[in-house]
Amino acid sequence: MRGVPFLDAAAGRPASHTPVWFMRQAGRSLPEYRALRGEGSILDAIKQVDLSVELTLQPVRRYGVDAAVLYSDIVVPAHAVGFGIDVAPGTGPVCAEPFRTAADLQRLREFEPEADTPYVLDTVRALAGELSPDVPLLAFAGAPFTVASYLIEGRPSRTYEHTKRMMHTDPALWHALMERLTQHAVASVSSQLAHGGRAFQLFDSWAGTLSRADYDRFVLPHSSAVFAQLKERHPDAPGIHYGVGCDHLLESMYAAGTTVLGLDWRTPIRQARTRMGEHLVVQGNLDPVLALAGTEVALAGADAVLDDNDGHPGHIFNLGHGVHPPTDPEVLTAVVAHVHERTSR
């Protein structure tokens, strides 16, 4: 019986070819996305089921990737419970009233997916019926730290001043916030898996701003709780743990209990396996900027990633971060075809 390439690789089993998907594969780099998406907040677009289904499927058709990732955003749960966060075009998540005191916990109640985001579950159900059995739908959520940083800072930050201040001056409030966001992440991913998702990714995009000591003290217990609870509820659904600039945190991120460790473009795959064991299943890690340099450069970069992996079955090919908006879709189409052809077994 033929396996599903993405699920085989996630389990460290030989697949018919190395599976490929791209973070931010449904987005501004696709002309068909720009033609359909329109203006306004992504959070409004996500509430339109037919639109979300189509935007999720567009890159699967265009690129021939081996997984679809739900068209959504990491702040959907916080937005849905009425915290007051939005995604400003060109800026990112913004809060008019950031999370700063214990009273703000009242604005961030527990997340109930069936009541709060029925449109997400309708989208997941529809996609499960549309996608080929060979192309699993990936659920996702923001990790507690990254979502907390947006809620506390009120907008994307370079310094994470308020976040780090809360960690060190009010750890009780910090951990209470992280526990609430753990509940959000678990409930969100679990609901997506229950309605048709087959794997998931936890995005801790900005954890790299932390030292190893601060990560282990203030973040690791909560990320570990997310993976532990999801494994208990959905033991067959592989999870991916990913962050940017996290080379110094990889051992801790892996220890959180993930199935697959996402690498950005700065960490060689061989080095990661030397550090964490030859059994390590990795995702990555072509530098997304190389895709801006044209097909020849991108394919050479893809070959370097495949050489680095050295035929290990536990490899999901991806970029080391999301697709940049100016990327030519034809370059990514060529990358997918090249990886499939070179690794076909």
C-alpha positions as CSV (number, residue, x, y, z in Angstrom):
1,M,0.0,0.0,0.0
2,R,1.4,3.4,-1.0
3,G,2.1,5.7,1.8
4,V,1.5,9.5,2.1
5,P,4.9,11.1,1.5
6,F,4.5,13.9,4.1
7,L,3.3,11.5,6.8
8,D,5.9,8.9,6.0
9,A,8.8,11.5,6.2
10,A,7.3,12.9,9.4
11,A,7.6,9.4,10.9
12,G,11.1,8.9,9.7
13,R,9.9,6.3,7.2
14,P,11.2,6.1,3.6
15,A,8.7,7.9,1.3
16,S,8.1,7.7,-2.4
17,H,9.9,11.1,-2.6
18,T,10.9,13.9,-0.2
19,P,7.8,15.8,0.5
20,V,7.7,19.6,0.0
21,W,5.5,22.4,1.3
22,F,6.3,26.1,1.9
23,M,5.5,28.2,4.9
24,R,3.3,31.1,3.8
25,Q,2.7,29.2,0.5
26,A,-0.8,30.7,0.3
27,G,-0.1,34.4,0.1
28,R,1.0,37.5,-1.7
29,S,3.5,35.9,-4.0
30,L,0.6,34.3,-6.0
31,P,-1.2,36.5,-8.5
32,E,-4.3,34.4,-8.1
33,Y,-4.2,35.1,-4.4
34,R,-3.9,38.8,-4.9
35,A,-6.8,38.7,-7.5
36,L,-9.1,37.0,-5.0
37,R,-8.0,38.2,-1.6
38,G,-9.0,41.8,-1.8
39,E,-8.3,44.5,0.8
40,G,-8.7,44.5,4.6
41,S,-7.7,42.3,7.5
42,I,-6.8,38.7,7.0
43,L,-9.0,38.0,10.0
44,D,-12.0,39.1,8.0
45,A,-11.0,36.9,5.0
46,I,-10.6,33.9,7.3
47,K,-14.2,34.2,8.3
48,Q,-15.3,33.6,4.6
49,V,-15.3,29.8,4.3
50,D,-15.3,29.6,0.5
51,L,-12.6,32.1,0.2
52,S,-10.4,30.4,2.8
53,V,-10.8,27.0,1.1
54,E,-9.8,28.5,-2.2
55,L,-6.8,30.3,-0.8
56,T,-5.6,27.1,0.9
57,L,-6.0,25.1,-2.3
58,Q,-4.3,27.6,-4.7
59,P,-0.7,26.7,-3.9
60,V,-1.5,23.0,-3.9
61,R,-2.6,23.4,-7.5
62,R,0.1,25.8,-8.5
63,Y,3.1,24.2,-6.9
64,G,2.2,20.5,-6.6
65,V,3.2,20.5,-2.9
66,D,2.7,17.5,-0.6
67,A,0.8,19.3,2.1
68,A,-1.8,22.1,2.3
69,V,-1.6,24.5,5.3
70,L,-4.8,26.0,6.5
71,Y,-5.3,29.6,5.5
72,S,-5.4,31.2,8.9
73,D,-3.4,33.3,11.3
74,I,-1.8,32.7,14.7
75,V,-3.9,35.4,16.4
76,V,-7.3,34.0,15.4
77,P,-8.1,32.5,18.9
78,A,-7.2,35.7,20.7
79,H,-9.2,37.8,18.2
80,A,-12.1,35.4,18.4
81,V,-12.4,35.6,22.2
82,G,-12.6,39.4,22.0
83,F,-9.2,40.5,23.2
84,G,-9.0,43.3,20.7
85,I,-6.2,42.2,18.3
86,D,-6.2,42.6,14.6
87,V,-3.7,42.2,11.7
88,A,-2.9,45.4,10.1
89,P,-1.9,45.1,6.4
90,G,1.8,45.8,6.1
91,T,2.4,45.8,9.8
92,G,1.1,42.6,11.4
93,P,-0.7,41.9,14.6
94,V,-1.7,45.1,16.5
95,C,-3.5,45.7,19.8
96,A,-5.0,49.1,20.7
97,E,-4.9,47.9,24.4
98,P,-2.0,45.6,25.0
99,F,-1.9,43.0,27.7
100,R,0.0,44.6,30.7
101,T,-1.8,43.8,34.0
102,A,-3.7,40.9,35.7
103,A,-7.0,42.6,34.8
104,D,-6.2,41.9,31.1
105,L,-6.7,38.2,31.7
106,Q,-10.4,38.9,31.8
107,R,-10.2,40.0,28.2
108,L,-8.5,36.7,27.3
109,R,-11.0,34.1,28.3
110,E,-10.6,30.4,27.3
111,F,-11.0,29.6,23.6
112,E,-14.0,27.5,22.6
113,P,-13.5,26.6,18.9
114,E,-17.0,25.3,18.2
115,A,-18.6,28.5,19.5
116,D,-15.8,31.0,18.7
117,T,-14.6,30.0,15.3
118,P,-17.1,27.7,13.6
119,Y,-16.0,29.2,10.3
120,V,-12.5,27.7,10.8
121,L,-13.9,24.3,11.4
122,D,-16.2,24.6,8.4
123,T,-13.1,25.5,6.3
124,V,-11.2,22.5,7.6
125,R,-14.1,20.1,6.9
126,A,-14.5,21.4,3.4
127,L,-10.7,21.1,2.7
128,A,-10.7,17.5,4.1
129,G,-13.2,16.7,1.4
130,E,-11.4,18.5,-1.4
131,L,-7.8,17.4,-0.9
132,S,-6.3,14.3,-2.3
133,P,-5.6,11.6,0.4
134,D,-1.9,12.0,-0.6
135,V,-2.0,15.7,0.5
136,P,-2.7,16.1,4.2
137,L,-4.0,19.3,5.6
138,L,-1.8,20.9,8.2
139,A,-3.4,22.6,11.2
140,F,-1.4,25.3,13.0
141,A,-1.3,27.6,15.9
142,G,1.0,30.2,17.4
143,A,3.1,29.0,20.3
144,P,2.3,30.7,23.6
145,F,5.4,32.8,23.6
146,T,5.0,34.3,20.1
147,V,1.3,35.1,20.6
148,A,2.1,36.5,24.1
149,S,4.7,38.8,22.6
150,Y,2.1,40.3,20.2
151,L,-0.5,40.7,22.9
152,I,2.0,42.4,25.3
153,E,3.9,44.6,22.9
154,G,0.8,45.6,21.0
155,R,2.6,45.3,17.7
156,P,5.6,43.5,16.1
157,S,8.8,44.4,18.1
158,R,12.5,44.3,17.7
159,T,13.3,44.5,21.4
160,Y,10.4,42.7,23.2
161,E,10.9,45.2,26.0
162,H,7.5,44.8,27.6
163,T,7.5,41.0,27.2
164,K,10.8,40.6,28.9
165,R,9.9,43.0,31.6
166,M,6.8,41.0,32.5
167,M,8.8,37.8,32.5
168,H,11.3,39.1,35.0
169,T,9.2,41.5,37.1
170,D,5.9,39.7,37.3
171,P,6.5,36.0,36.6
172,A,3.2,35.0,38.1
173,L,1.3,37.0,35.6
174,W,3.6,35.8,32.8
175,H,2.9,32.2,33.6
176,A,-0.9,32.8,33.9
177,L,-0.9,34.4,30.5
178,M,1.2,31.5,29.0
179,E,-1.2,29.0,30.6
180,R,-4.2,30.7,28.9
181,L,-2.4,30.8,25.6
182,T,-1.5,27.1,26.0
183,Q,-5.2,26.4,26.3
184,H,-5.8,28.5,23.1
185,A,-3.2,26.6,21.1
186,V,-4.3,23.2,22.2
187,A,-8.0,23.8,21.7
188,S,-7.3,25.4,18.3
189,V,-5.1,22.7,16.9
190,S,-7.1,19.9,18.4
191,S,-10.3,21.2,16.8
192,Q,-8.6,21.4,13.4
193,L,-7.3,17.9,13.7
194,A,-10.7,16.6,14.9
195,H,-12.3,18.0,11.7
196,G,-9.9,16.8,9.1
197,G,-6.4,18.1,9.8
198,R,-3.7,15.3,9.8
199,A,-0.7,17.0,11.2
200,F,0.2,20.4,12.7
201,Q,2.8,23.1,13.1
202,L,3.4,25.1,16.2
203,F,4.9,28.5,15.2
204,D,7.2,30.0,17.8
205,S,8.4,32.5,15.3
206,W,10.1,34.9,17.7
207,A,11.4,32.6,20.4
208,G,14.9,33.3,19.1
209,T,14.9,36.6,20.8
210,L,15.3,34.8,24.1
211,S,18.4,33.4,25.8
212,R,18.5,29.6,26.4
213,A,18.1,30.2,30.1
214,D,15.0,32.4,29.7
215,Y,13.5,30.1,27.2
216,D,13.9,27.1,29.5
217,R,12.5,29.0,32.4
218,F,9.7,31.0,30.9
219,V,8.6,29.2,27.7
220,L,9.6,25.5,27.6
221,P,7.1,24.3,30.2
222,H,4.2,25.8,28.2
223,S,5.3,24.6,24.8
224,S,5.9,21.2,26.3
225,A,2.3,21.3,27.6
226,V,1.0,22.0,24.1
227,F,2.7,19.0,22.6
228,A,1.9,16.7,25.5
229,Q,-1.8,17.5,25.4
230,L,-2.0,17.3,21.7
231,K,-0.2,13.9,21.7
232,E,-2.6,12.6,24.2
233,R,-5.6,13.7,22.2
234,H,-4.3,13.0,18.7
235,P,-1.5,10.4,19.0
236,D,-1.3,9.8,15.3
237,A,-0.9,13.4,14.2
238,P,2.7,14.5,13.9
239,G,3.7,17.9,15.1
240,I,6.3,20.3,13.8
241,H,8.0,22.9,16.1
242,Y,9.4,25.9,14.3
243,G,11.1,29.2,15.1
244,V,13.3,31.8,13.4
245,G,16.9,32.4,14.7
246,C,16.6,29.6,17.2
247,D,19.8,27.7,16.6
248,H,20.8,28.2,20.3
249,L,17.4,26.8,21.4
250,L,17.0,23.7,19.3
251,E,17.8,21.2,22.0
252,S,15.1,22.8,24.2
253,M,12.6,23.1,21.4
254,Y,13.1,19.4,20.5
255,A,12.8,18.5,24.2
256,A,9.3,20.1,24.2
257,G,8.1,16.8,22.6
258,T,7.8,17.6,18.9
259,T,7.8,14.9,16.2
260,V,9.6,17.2,13.6
261,L,12.0,20.0,14.3
262,G,11.8,22.9,11.9
263,L,15.1,24.5,11.0
264,D,15.7,27.9,9.5
265,W,18.4,28.4,6.9
266,R,21.2,29.0,9.3
267,T,21.4,25.6,10.9
268,P,22.9,22.8,8.8
269,I,20.8,19.6,8.9
270,R,23.8,17.4,9.6
271,Q,24.8,19.7,12.5
272,A,21.3,19.4,14.0
273,R,21.4,15.6,13.8
274,T,24.9,15.6,15.3
275,R,23.5,17.5,18.2
276,M,20.2,15.7,18.7
277,G,20.7,12.3,17.3
278,E,20.7,10.6,13.9
279,H,17.0,9.8,14.3
280,L,16.0,13.4,14.2
281,V,13.3,14.3,11.7
282,V,13.8,17.8,10.3
283,Q,11.9,20.3,8.2
284,G,13.7,22.8,6.0
285,N,15.6,24.7,5.2
286,L,16.3,26.6,1.9
287,D,17.0,30.2,2.5
288,P,13.8,31.9,1.2
289,V,15.9,34.8,-0.3
290,L,17.5,32.4,-2.7
291,A,14.1,31.9,-4.3
292,L,14.2,35.7,-5.1
293,A,17.4,35.2,-7.1
294,G,15.9,33.1,-9.8
295,T,15.4,29.4,-10.7
296,E,19.1,28.5,-11.2
297,V,20.1,29.9,-7.8
298,A,17.1,28.4,-6.0
299,L,17.7,24.9,-7.5
300,A,21.3,25.0,-6.5
301,G,20.2,25.9,-3.0
302,A,17.7,23.1,-3.0
303,D,20.4,20.7,-4.0
304,A,22.6,21.9,-1.2
305,V,19.8,21.2,1.3
306,L,19.3,17.7,-0.1
307,D,23.0,17.0,0.0
308,D,23.0,18.2,3.6
309,N,20.2,15.8,4.4
310,D,22.2,13.0,2.7
311,G,19.3,10.8,1.9
312,H,17.9,10.5,5.5
313,P,14.2,9.5,5.3
314,G,13.2,11.9,8.0
315,H,13.2,15.1,5.9
316,I,10.4,17.4,4.9
317,F,11.7,20.0,2.4
318,N,10.6,23.6,3.1
319,L,12.1,27.1,3.2
320,G,13.8,28.2,6.3
321,H,11.1,30.9,6.7
322,G,8.0,32.0,4.8
323,V,7.8,32.8,1.1
324,H,8.7,36.4,0.5
325,P,5.9,38.3,-1.4
326,P,8.1,39.2,-4.5
327,T,8.9,35.5,-5.1
328,D,8.2,34.4,-8.6
329,P,5.8,31.4,-8.3
330,E,7.5,29.7,-11.2
331,V,10.7,29.4,-9.2
332,L,8.9,27.6,-6.4
333,T,7.1,25.3,-8.9
334,A,10.5,24.4,-10.3
335,V,11.9,23.7,-6.8
336,V,9.1,21.3,-6.0
337,A,9.5,19.5,-9.3
338,H,13.2,19.3,-8.8
339,V,13.1,17.9,-5.3
340,H,10.5,15.3,-6.3
341,E,12.5,14.2,-9.3
342,R,15.8,14.0,-7.5
343,T,14.5,12.1,-4.5
344,S,12.0,9.8,-6.3
345,R,12.4,6.2,-5.1
